[in-house]
Amino acid sequence: MIAPVIDQIADDYKNIIKVVKINTDENPTTSTEYSIRSIPTVMIFINGQKVDTVIGAVPKSTLLNALNKHLNKQNKKSII
């Protein structure tokens, strides 16, 4: 349901972030490792560490708010 939104965000931010989609049916080990119980689940990682999770078919604005919150934190760290 949110695949087109994820694709659009991936394109809009292609020079800033890496977007990866995983089919949980084909990757049950990954689903278990990250305790994915609802689909869709969007996870944000920074330097390999999970920093945020958005669960459910949410509006694009919700996904962008979560993403930008962490991008802004990273930019502030780069400046300091």
C-alpha positions in Angstrom: 0.0 0.0 0.0 2.8 2.4 0.7 5.2 1.1 -1.9 4.6 4.0 -4.3 5.3 6.5 -1.5 8.5 4.7 -0.5 9.6 4.7 -4.1 9.0 8.4 -4.4 10.9 9.1 -1.2 13.7 6.9 -2.4 13.9 8.9 -5.6 13.5 12.3 -3.9 16.3 11.5 -1.4 18.5 9.3 -3.7 21.6 11.3 -3.0 21.1 11.4 0.8 19.7 8.0 1.9 19.6 4.4 0.8 16.2 2.8 0.7 15.9 -1.0 0.9 12.7 -3.1 0.7 12.5 -6.5 2.2 9.8 -9.1 1.6 9.2 -10.5 5.1 7.7 -13.7 3.7 11.0 -14.4 1.8 13.2 -13.2 4.7 11.7 -14.6 7.9 15.0 -14.4 9.8 15.2 -10.7 9.2 11.6 -10.3 10.3 12.3 -12.1 13.5 15.6 -10.3 14.2 13.8 -6.9 14.0 10.6 -8.0 15.6 8.4 -7.1 12.6 4.9 -8.0 13.5 2.9 -5.7 11.3 3.2 -4.9 7.6 4.2 -2.3 6.5 7.0 -1.5 8.9 9.4 1.2 7.9 12.7 1.3 9.9 15.3 4.1 9.8 18.9 3.2 10.4 21.9 5.4 10.9 25.3 3.8 10.7 23.7 0.4 11.0 21.8 1.2 14.2 18.0 1.3 14.1 16.9 4.7 15.3 13.2 4.8 14.5 10.3 2.7 13.3 7.0 3.7 11.6 4.3 1.0 11.6 1.3 0.9 9.4 0.1 2.5 6.2 0.7 6.1 7.2 0.6 9.2 5.1 3.7 10.3 3.2 4.0 13.3 5.6 4.4 11.0 8.6 7.2 9.1 6.9 8.9 12.3 5.9 8.6 13.8 9.4 10.3 10.7 10.9 13.0 10.7 8.2 13.7 14.5 8.4 13.9 14.4 12.2 16.9 12.1 11.9 18.4 13.8 8.9 18.3 17.1 10.8 20.0 15.5 13.8 22.7 14.1 11.5 23.2 17.6 9.9 23.6 19.2 13.3 26.2 16.6 14.3 28.1 17.3 11.1 28.2 21.1 11.9 29.4 20.8 15.5 
